[in-house]
Amino acid sequence: MKVCYFTKYSRKGASSRLRSFQYFPGLKSTGVEVSSSVLFDDAYIQKKYRGGFPVLQVIRAYFNRTWRLLSSRKFDVIVIEKELFPYLPPFSEWLLKVFGIPYVLDFDDAIFHNYDKSTNALVRLFFQKKIDKIMKWSSGVVVGNDYLKNRAIEAKAGFITLIPTVVDLKRYEESNHSHNPKERMVIGWIGSPSTFQYLRQIEAVLEKAVSQWNVAICIVGANESLSFQDHVSYVDWTENTEVSSIMNFDVGIMPLDDSPWSKGKCAYKLIQYMACKLPVIASPVGANKEVVAHGINGYLAATEAAWLECIGDYLQNPSKREEHGKKGFEKVQKEYNLDQATKRWLGVLKKVSKS
């Protein structure tokens, strides 16, 4: 079976790395011939994170993707990360359907809200049903959580599979979080420049925690800073060091706003923390509620007072941190590990393949 993944980004893009590239070794080991076609490269991602919009790079990327699509007939299945051409009509997906080329869509974000909830009236007018159409035309839709699954059902997609965003536990088990005593309990967050906005929402909470208690903050992957400086450290993100960076945390956090876009997120930060045997505190939004069993493997906090209470409880009870971390790791082993997810992906590909 020959499969080509049309990813949105290179490995530097989290969604492409986790929803596509990390599956390649496992799929290849079963005899699947896997190749990829990247839309936006590392240079584009870096410029985007700096706040730019590289128009020429986008044009070149769209041209290259069009050229690659011309050879799509030689594949038994095409896997498309989200959509082929953002902010263009779904002509290419329609042609795949017309010519009988099976394609599977994969979603780990509510990108349909880029269109149906856009502030631009023209975008809403012309594209609000784009994602629903390509879901309906597809041979299969893979989604990362229930919110995305419900949208696929509404779009009348014929074959829907829920596969959460998962971790390769081998990368995490090679390191062991030993809960070494520290002067201050480290509250950690890992993410990207685009998700730093969510950390801003509990900035006042973090500042109070640092000023009142023996707490420090560690932020991985941001390109801006919090408004306070005391006991805050910043670490650059790299794929090779992300696990060791998380291992330096004592508690992992994932704040979100209660918006339609946030409901489409797949709680990957929490899964990473739990893979490192860390207790977690998260906003009770979307997939966060599926991953966190409140009071068992972490806490859900909806208000500033609740966030402070949870932080204080973990500070006063190191044994509870360890207990919750252990329970979280067990959940990841059972529900969010790469080996299981690879088998599910293989089942999807076999079901829709034309071979």
NORURGI-V502674 format. One record per backbone hydrogen bond with DSSP energy under -1.0 kcal/mol. CO is the residue of the C=O (numbers start at 1). NH is the residue of the N-H. If there is no record, write none. Layout:
co-><CO | CO>
nh-><NH | NH>
This chain:
co-><1 | 2 | 2 | 3 | 4 | 5 | 5 | 6 | 7 | 8 | 10 | 13 | 14 | 15 | 16 | 16 | 17 | 20 | 21 | 23 | 24 | 25 | 27 | 27 | 28 | 33 | 35 | 41 | 42 | 43 | 44 | 45 | 46 | 47 | 48 | 53 | 54 | 55 | 56 | 57 | 58 | 59 | 60 | 61 | 62 | 63 | 64 | 65 | 68 | 69 | 71 | 72 | 76 | 77 | 78 | 79 | 80 | 80 | 81 | 85 | 89 | 90 | 91 | 92 | 93 | 94 | 95 | 96 | 97 | 102 | 103 | 103 | 104 | 105 | 106 | 107 | 109 | 110 | 111 | 112 | 115 | 120 | 121 | 122 | 123 | 124 | 127 | 129 | 130 | 131 | 132 | 133 | 134 | 140 | 141 | 142 | 143 | 145 | 146 | 147 | 148 | 149 | 150 | 151 | 152 | 153 | 159 | 161 | 167 | 167 | 168 | 169 | 172 | 185 | 186 | 186 | 187 | 188 | 189 | 192 | 195 | 196 | 199 | 200 | 202 | 203 | 204 | 205 | 206 | 207 | 208 | 209 | 213 | 214 | 216 | 217 | 218 | 219 | 220 | 229 | 231 | 233 | 235 | 238 | 241 | 242 | 243 | 245 | 246 | 251 | 252 | 254 | 257 | 259 | 261 | 262 | 267 | 268 | 269 | 270 | 271 | 272 | 273 | 274 | 279 | 280 | 281 | 282 | 283 | 285 | 286 | 287 | 288 | 293 | 293 | 298 | 299 | 303 | 304 | 305 | 306 | 307 | 308 | 309 | 310 | 311 | 312 | 313 | 317 | 318 | 319 | 320 | 321 | 322 | 323 | 324 | 325 | 326 | 327 | 328 | 329 | 330 | 331 | 332 | 336 | 337 | 338 | 339 | 340 | 341 | 342 | 343 | 344 | 345 | 346 | 347 | 348 | 349>
nh-><33 | 76 | 77 | 35 | 79 | 7 | 37 | 81 | 39 | 40 | 13 | 17 | 18 | 19 | 20 | 21 | 22 | 23 | 24 | 27 | 28 | 29 | 30 | 32 | 31 | 3 | 5 | 45 | 46 | 47 | 48 | 49 | 50 | 52 | 51 | 55 | 58 | 59 | 60 | 61 | 62 | 63 | 64 | 65 | 66 | 67 | 68 | 69 | 71 | 72 | 74 | 75 | 354 | 4 | 104 | 6 | 82 | 106 | 83 | 88 | 91 | 94 | 95 | 96 | 97 | 98 | 99 | 101 | 100 | 78 | 139 | 140 | 80 | 142 | 82 | 144 | 111 | 113 | 114 | 116 | 118 | 124 | 125 | 126 | 127 | 128 | 130 | 133 | 134 | 135 | 136 | 137 | 138 | 105 | 161 | 107 | 163 | 149 | 150 | 151 | 152 | 153 | 154 | 155 | 157 | 156 | 141 | 143 | 169 | 338 | 171 | 173 | 175 | 216 | 250 | 251 | 218 | 253 | 220 | 195 | 198 | 200 | 202 | 203 | 206 | 207 | 208 | 209 | 210 | 211 | 212 | 213 | 215 | 185 | 187 | 233 | 189 | 235 | 191 | 232 | 217 | 219 | 221 | 242 | 245 | 246 | 247 | 248 | 249 | 188 | 281 | 283 | 259 | 263 | 264 | 265 | 271 | 272 | 273 | 274 | 275 | 276 | 278 | 277 | 252 | 299 | 254 | 301 | 285 | 288 | 289 | 291 | 292 | 296 | 297 | 295 | 282 | 307 | 308 | 309 | 310 | 311 | 312 | 313 | 314 | 315 | 316 | 317 | 321 | 322 | 323 | 324 | 325 | 326 | 327 | 328 | 329 | 330 | 331 | 332 | 333 | 334 | 335 | 336 | 167 | 341 | 342 | 343 | 344 | 345 | 346 | 347 | 348 | 349 | 350 | 351 | 352 | 353>
